[in-house]
């Protein structure tokens, strides 16, 4: 009897020891396509998260387009476990390579996830929006009165404000980033997005049937762009402007306005983290119809489902996504460390930065014009070059309109 009891106890102890052994740690890779948060991703995911989760995470960034980077890693048979891509890449890549995430708890906490054929494939990283960033303090120091963005909805009113700022000693009240993605993917794209049926207009562009030069939205936005470039601090050499310098001048109050989005806070905060800033819609004379920021869900994670990723790695990838949504440290990472506006209703942390607060206020008021996320991959490079030429007065508006027409007639539609 004693021998039998001893054997039972020994077996029980063995089973207990087996149950106590933690799951084997996994090595997983994460692709980040948001340059602004690469340092934060590296420090937190490769540091604290790897230590607490037991999974070794390595974060990568590439200056290539997302499509080019994904093509490279799949071609070499070494895809990322979790990849941050653009919305259109979910349709072109995750349909084939993405894990169905429909059973994940976070799905019920967001309206921004991307589903294809009944499968949830895209995890929304954040909500982003673009418009005219302003330095409230710099404006008020000159005008002597509270800056109320709603008072400058129209281009006419905005032009008067710029003249007041110049008369008050601000030589050039505007900074324009010369980067192709800012000019083409963010500014020029608004003339597609600010219309009732975006897909129909894009189809007309593909067919060569759209009159861009005579388009009201195109001309309205380019009227505003002309005012911005006339008041640009780098007017004499606009394509030599350095992004960090522009954001520093805005933070320092040397300029009052810069077209951009809430992602710019990651850089601006390095210069003046306590300043009063916000984002307002781009002024247009028909502002009553288009007094919105342009934005929505921005960047999406998907988990690789190819034969080059193991089931255990996939589970580790899912765990990382859940950490962002449900763990206090993950929520803090998104909202405070990365200064992102979360896309999940259960995250109640107050958005810390002023640009994110502006975006959240417009989103809460249902005043976001949805981004069109299905541009061809070379859109911002090719039309960004045309916008740079227009910024430097090397081509006129008719030339820019023709460049837009020629581009869309020669490219291939993006399925979505």
C-alpha positions as CSV (number, residue, x, y, z in Angstrom):
1,X,0.0,0.0,0.0
2,X,2.8,2.4,1.0
3,X,4.5,1.6,-2.3
4,X,1.3,2.3,-4.3
5,X,0.7,5.6,-2.5
6,X,4.3,6.6,-3.1
7,X,3.9,5.9,-6.8
8,X,0.7,7.9,-7.0
9,X,2.3,10.9,-5.2
10,X,5.3,10.7,-7.5
11,X,3.1,10.6,-10.6
12,X,1.0,13.6,-9.3
13,X,4.2,15.6,-8.6
14,X,5.4,14.8,-12.1
15,X,2.2,16.0,-13.6
16,X,2.2,19.1,-11.5
17,X,5.7,19.9,-12.6
18,X,4.8,19.4,-16.2
19,X,1.7,21.7,-15.8
20,X,3.9,24.4,-14.2
21,X,6.4,24.5,-17.2
22,X,5.5,27.7,-19.2
23,X,4.8,27.5,-22.9
24,X,8.0,27.6,-24.9
25,X,9.1,31.1,-25.9
26,X,8.7,32.0,-29.5
27,X,10.8,34.1,-31.8
28,X,8.6,36.4,-33.8
29,X,9.2,39.3,-36.2
30,X,7.1,42.4,-36.5
31,X,7.2,44.8,-39.5
32,X,6.6,48.4,-38.7
33,X,5.7,50.8,-41.6
34,X,5.3,53.9,-39.5
35,X,8.7,55.6,-39.4
36,X,7.5,58.0,-36.6
37,X,7.2,55.2,-34.0
38,X,10.1,52.9,-35.0
39,X,12.2,53.8,-32.0
40,X,9.3,53.3,-29.6
41,X,8.5,49.9,-31.2
42,X,12.0,48.7,-30.9
43,X,12.5,49.8,-27.3
44,X,9.2,48.5,-26.0
45,X,8.5,45.4,-28.0
46,X,12.1,44.2,-28.1
47,X,12.5,45.2,-24.4
48,X,9.7,45.1,-21.9
49,X,7.2,43.1,-24.0
50,X,9.7,40.5,-24.8
51,X,10.7,40.2,-21.2
52,X,7.2,39.9,-19.8
53,X,5.7,37.8,-22.5
54,X,8.6,35.4,-22.8
55,X,8.5,35.8,-26.6
56,X,11.5,37.3,-28.3
57,X,10.2,40.1,-30.6
58,X,12.3,41.7,-33.3
59,X,11.0,44.8,-35.0
60,X,11.9,45.8,-38.5
61,X,11.4,48.9,-40.6
62,X,12.1,49.5,-44.3
63,X,12.2,52.7,-46.4
64,X,10.8,50.7,-49.4
65,X,7.1,50.9,-50.1
66,X,5.1,48.4,-48.1
67,X,4.3,46.4,-51.2
68,X,8.0,46.2,-52.2
69,X,9.0,45.1,-48.8
70,X,6.3,42.4,-48.6
71,X,7.2,41.1,-52.0
72,X,10.8,40.8,-51.0
73,X,10.2,38.8,-47.8
74,X,7.6,36.5,-49.3
75,X,9.9,36.0,-52.3
76,X,12.7,34.9,-49.9
77,X,10.5,32.7,-47.9
78,X,11.0,34.7,-44.7
79,X,7.8,36.7,-44.0
80,X,7.2,38.7,-40.9
81,X,5.0,37.0,-38.2
82,X,3.0,40.2,-37.8
83,X,3.1,42.9,-40.5
84,X,1.9,46.5,-40.4
85,X,0.6,47.4,-43.8
86,X,-1.8,49.8,-45.6
87,X,-5.5,49.0,-46.0
88,X,-5.0,48.1,-49.7
89,X,-2.4,45.5,-48.7
90,X,-4.9,43.7,-46.6
91,X,-6.8,43.0,-49.8
92,X,-3.8,42.2,-51.9
93,X,-1.7,40.2,-49.3
94,X,-3.7,39.2,-46.3
95,X,-6.4,37.5,-48.4
96,X,-3.8,35.0,-49.3
97,X,-1.4,35.1,-46.4
98,X,-3.4,36.4,-43.4
99,X,-4.8,34.5,-40.5
100,X,-8.6,34.8,-40.0
101,X,-8.9,36.8,-36.8
102,X,-12.7,36.7,-36.5
103,X,-12.6,34.8,-33.3
104,X,-10.5,37.3,-31.5
105,X,-12.1,39.3,-28.6
106,X,-10.9,42.7,-29.8
107,X,-13.0,42.4,-33.0
108,X,-16.1,43.5,-30.9
109,X,-14.3,46.6,-29.7
110,X,-13.6,48.3,-33.0
111,X,-15.5,49.5,-36.2
112,X,-12.2,49.9,-38.1
113,X,-11.2,46.3,-38.7
114,X,-11.0,45.1,-42.3
115,X,-12.9,42.0,-43.3
116,X,-12.8,40.2,-46.6
117,X,-15.3,37.4,-47.5
118,X,-16.5,37.2,-44.0
119,X,-13.0,36.9,-42.5
120,X,-11.4,39.6,-40.2
121,X,-7.9,40.0,-41.6
122,X,-6.8,43.6,-40.6
123,X,-6.2,44.8,-37.1
124,X,-6.5,48.6,-37.0
125,X,-3.4,50.1,-35.4
126,X,-4.8,53.6,-34.9
127,X,-7.1,56.4,-36.2
128,X,-5.3,59.2,-38.1
129,X,-6.4,62.3,-39.8
130,X,-4.9,65.2,-41.8
131,X,-5.5,68.9,-42.1
132,X,-3.8,72.1,-41.2
133,X,-1.8,71.9,-38.0
134,X,-1.7,75.2,-36.1
135,X,0.3,76.7,-33.2
136,X,-2.4,78.4,-31.2
137,X,0.0,80.3,-28.9
138,X,2.0,81.8,-31.8
139,X,-1.2,83.0,-33.5
140,X,-2.6,84.5,-30.3
141,X,0.6,86.3,-29.4
142,X,0.3,88.3,-32.5
143,X,-3.5,88.8,-32.8
144,X,-4.0,89.4,-29.1
145,X,-7.2,87.4,-29.2
146,X,-8.2,83.7,-28.8
147,X,-7.7,81.6,-31.9
148,X,-11.0,79.9,-32.9
149,X,-10.4,77.7,-36.0
150,X,-14.0,77.8,-36.9
151,X,-13.7,81.5,-37.6
152,X,-11.3,80.7,-40.5
153,X,-13.2,78.0,-42.4
154,X,-13.1,79.9,-45.7
155,X,-10.0,80.7,-47.7
156,X,-10.9,84.4,-47.7
157,X,-11.0,84.5,-43.9
158,X,-7.8,82.5,-43.7
159,X,-5.9,84.8,-46.1
160,X,-6.9,87.8,-43.9
161,X,-5.5,86.0,-40.8
162,X,-2.2,85.3,-42.7
163,X,-1.9,89.0,-43.5
164,X,-2.5,89.9,-39.9
165,X,0.3,87.5,-38.8
166,X,2.7,89.0,-41.3
167,X,1.8,92.5,-40.3
168,X,2.5,91.4,-36.7
169,X,6.0,90.3,-37.5
170,X,5.7,86.7,-38.7
171,X,7.5,87.0,-42.0
172,X,6.2,83.6,-43.4
173,X,3.4,82.0,-41.4
174,X,3.4,78.7,-43.3
175,X,5.6,75.6,-43.5
176,X,5.1,73.1,-46.3
177,X,6.7,69.7,-46.2
178,X,8.2,68.8,-49.6
179,X,8.0,65.0,-49.1
180,X,6.2,63.2,-52.0
181,X,3.9,61.3,-49.6
182,X,2.8,64.5,-47.9
183,X,2.1,66.3,-51.1
184,X,0.5,63.6,-53.1
185,X,-0.8,60.9,-50.8
186,X,-2.1,63.4,-48.2
187,X,-2.8,66.8,-49.8
188,X,-3.5,66.1,-53.5
189,X,-5.5,63.0,-52.6
190,X,-8.1,65.1,-50.8
191,X,-9.5,66.2,-54.1
192,X,-10.5,62.5,-54.8
193,X,-11.7,62.0,-51.2
194,X,-13.8,65.1,-50.8
195,X,-16.7,64.0,-53.0
196,X,-19.8,62.0,-52.7
197,X,-18.8,58.9,-54.7
198,X,-15.0,58.5,-54.6
199,X,-14.9,55.2,-56.4
200,X,-16.9,56.6,-59.3
201,X,-14.5,59.5,-59.7
202,X,-11.5,57.2,-59.5
203,X,-13.1,55.0,-62.2
204,X,-13.5,58.1,-64.4
205,X,-9.8,58.9,-63.9
206,X,-8.8,55.4,-64.9
207,X,-11.0,55.7,-68.0
208,X,-9.5,59.1,-68.9
209,X,-12.9,60.7,-68.7
210,X,-12.4,63.0,-65.7
211,X,-11.9,66.8,-66.4
212,X,-9.3,67.4,-63.7
213,X,-8.5,71.0,-64.8
214,X,-12.1,72.0,-64.5
215,X,-12.9,70.0,-61.4
216,X,-14.3,72.1,-58.5
217,X,-12.6,70.1,-55.8
218,X,-9.3,70.2,-57.5
219,X,-9.4,73.9,-58.0
220,X,-10.7,74.7,-54.5
221,X,-7.9,72.7,-52.9
222,X,-5.2,74.1,-55.2
223,X,-6.4,77.6,-54.5
224,X,-5.6,77.0,-50.9
225,X,-2.3,75.3,-51.8
226,X,-1.4,78.5,-53.7
227,X,-1.9,80.6,-50.6
228,X,0.1,78.2,-48.5
229,X,3.0,78.1,-50.9
230,X,3.0,81.9,-51.3
231,X,3.4,82.2,-47.5
232,X,5.9,79.3,-47.2
233,X,9.0,80.1,-45.2
234,X,11.0,78.0,-47.7
235,X,9.3,79.7,-50.7
236,X,12.6,80.4,-52.5
237,X,13.8,76.8,-52.3
238,X,10.7,74.7,-51.2
239,X,12.1,71.4,-52.3
240,X,15.1,71.8,-50.1
241,X,13.1,72.2,-46.9
242,X,13.8,69.6,-44.2
243,X,10.8,68.1,-42.5
244,X,12.3,68.3,-39.0
245,X,13.1,71.9,-39.6
246,X,9.6,72.7,-40.6
247,X,8.2,71.0,-37.6
248,X,10.7,72.7,-35.3
249,X,9.7,76.1,-36.8
250,X,6.1,75.3,-36.1
251,X,6.8,74.2,-32.6
252,X,8.9,77.2,-31.9
253,X,6.2,79.6,-33.2
254,X,8.3,80.9,-36.1
255,X,5.5,79.7,-38.4
256,X,1.8,79.3,-37.5
257,X,0.5,76.6,-39.9
258,X,1.7,73.4,-41.5
259,X,-0.3,70.9,-43.5
260,X,0.1,67.4,-41.9
261,X,-1.5,64.9,-39.5
262,X,-1.5,63.8,-35.9
263,X,1.5,61.5,-36.7
264,X,3.6,64.7,-36.8
265,X,3.3,65.0,-33.0
266,X,6.0,62.4,-32.6
267,X,8.5,64.8,-34.1
268,X,7.0,68.1,-32.8
269,X,7.0,66.9,-29.2
270,X,10.8,66.7,-29.3
271,X,10.8,70.5,-29.6
272,X,7.9,71.7,-27.5
273,X,5.9,69.0,-25.7
274,X,3.8,71.5,-23.7
275,X,2.7,73.8,-26.5
276,X,-0.9,74.5,-27.6
277,X,-1.6,73.0,-31.0
278,X,-4.4,71.5,-33.0
279,X,-5.5,70.4,-36.4
280,X,-8.2,72.2,-38.4
281,X,-9.7,71.4,-41.8
282,X,-8.0,72.9,-44.8
283,X,-9.8,76.3,-45.4
284,X,-11.9,76.4,-48.6
285,X,-14.5,78.9,-49.7
286,X,-17.2,76.2,-49.8
287,X,-16.2,75.1,-46.3
288,X,-19.7,74.5,-45.0
289,X,-19.7,71.3,-47.1
290,X,-16.2,70.2,-46.5
291,X,-15.3,71.4,-43.0
292,X,-13.9,68.0,-41.9
293,X,-10.6,66.4,-41.4
294,X,-9.7,63.5,-43.8
295,X,-8.9,60.3,-42.0
296,X,-10.0,57.0,-40.4
297,X,-8.4,53.7,-39.6
298,X,-4.7,54.0,-40.5
299,X,-2.3,51.1,-40.8
300,X,-3.3,47.5,-40.2
301,X,-1.6,44.5,-38.7
302,X,-2.1,41.1,-40.1
303,X,-0.7,37.7,-38.8
304,X,1.1,35.6,-41.4
305,X,-0.6,32.3,-42.3
306,X,2.0,30.9,-44.7
307,X,3.9,27.7,-44.3
308,X,7.0,29.7,-43.2
309,X,5.3,30.7,-39.9
310,X,4.5,28.0,-37.3
311,X,1.2,27.7,-35.4
312,X,3.0,28.7,-32.2
313,X,4.4,31.8,-33.8
314,X,0.9,32.7,-35.1
315,X,-0.5,32.3,-31.5
316,X,2.4,34.6,-30.3
317,X,1.4,37.1,-32.9
318,X,-2.2,37.1,-31.8
319,X,-1.1,37.5,-28.2
320,X,0.8,40.7,-29.2
321,X,-2.4,42.1,-30.8
322,X,-4.4,41.4,-27.7
323,X,-1.7,43.0,-25.6
324,X,-2.2,46.3,-27.5
325,X,-5.9,46.2,-26.8
326,X,-6.4,44.7,-23.4
327,X,-3.2,45.0,-21.4
328,X,-2.7,48.3,-19.5
329,X,0.9,48.4,-20.7
330,X,-0.2,47.8,-24.3
331,X,-2.8,50.5,-24.1
332,X,-0.3,52.9,-22.6
333,X,2.2,52.1,-25.3
334,X,-0.3,53.0,-28.1
335,X,-1.7,56.1,-26.5
336,X,1.2,57.6,-24.5
337,X,4.4,56.2,-25.8
338,X,3.4,56.3,-29.5
339,X,0.9,59.2,-29.3
340,X,-1.6,57.3,-31.4
341,X,-5.4,57.7,-31.3
342,X,-6.6,54.2,-30.6
343,X,-9.2,52.5,-32.8
344,X,-10.7,50.5,-29.9
345,X,-13.7,51.5,-27.8
346,X,-12.5,49.8,-24.6
347,X,-9.3,51.9,-24.4
348,X,-10.4,54.8,-22.2
349,X,-7.0,56.5,-21.8
350,X,-7.2,60.1,-22.6
351,X,-5.3,60.9,-25.8
352,X,-2.3,62.8,-24.5
353,X,-1.1,64.9,-27.4
354,X,-3.0,68.0,-28.7
355,X,-3.0,66.8,-32.3
356,X,-4.5,63.5,-31.3
357,X,-7.1,65.3,-29.2
358,X,-8.2,67.3,-32.3
359,X,-8.5,64.1,-34.3
360,X,-10.6,62.4,-31.6
361,X,-12.8,65.5,-31.3
362,X,-13.6,65.4,-35.0
363,X,-14.0,61.7,-35.0
364,X,-16.4,61.8,-32.0
365,X,-18.4,64.5,-33.9
366,X,-18.6,62.3,-37.0
367,X,-16.6,65.0,-38.9
368,X,-14.0,62.8,-40.7
369,X,-14.1,62.4,-44.4
370,X,-12.9,58.8,-45.0
371,X,-9.4,58.3,-46.5
372,X,-9.2,56.6,-49.8
373,X,-6.8,53.8,-49.1
374,X,-6.6,52.2,-52.5
375,X,-4.1,54.3,-54.4
376,X,-1.7,52.4,-56.7
377,X,1.7,51.9,-55.1
378,X,3.5,54.5,-57.2
379,X,0.9,57.2,-56.8
380,X,2.7,59.3,-54.2
381,X,6.1,58.9,-55.9
382,X,5.0,59.9,-59.4
383,X,2.4,62.5,-58.6
384,X,4.5,63.6,-55.6
385,X,7.1,64.6,-58.1
386,X,4.5,66.6,-60.0
387,X,3.4,68.3,-56.8
388,X,7.0,69.1,-56.0
389,X,7.3,70.7,-59.5
390,X,4.2,72.7,-58.8
391,X,5.4,73.7,-55.4
392,X,8.6,75.1,-57.0
393,X,6.6,76.9,-59.8
394,X,8.2,74.7,-62.4
395,X,4.8,73.7,-63.8
396,X,1.5,75.6,-63.7
397,X,-1.9,74.3,-62.5
398,X,-2.8,73.1,-66.0
399,X,0.4,71.1,-66.1
400,X,-0.4,69.5,-62.7
401,X,-3.9,68.7,-63.8
402,X,-2.5,67.0,-67.0
403,X,0.0,65.0,-64.9
404,X,-2.9,63.7,-62.8
405,X,-4.8,62.7,-65.9
406,X,-1.8,61.0,-67.5
407,X,-1.0,59.1,-64.4
408,X,-4.4,57.6,-63.8
409,X,-4.8,56.6,-67.5
410,X,-1.5,54.7,-67.4
411,X,-1.9,52.8,-64.1
412,X,-3.8,49.7,-63.0
413,X,-6.8,49.7,-60.7
414,X,-6.4,48.5,-57.2
415,X,-9.0,45.9,-56.3
416,X,-10.9,46.4,-53.0
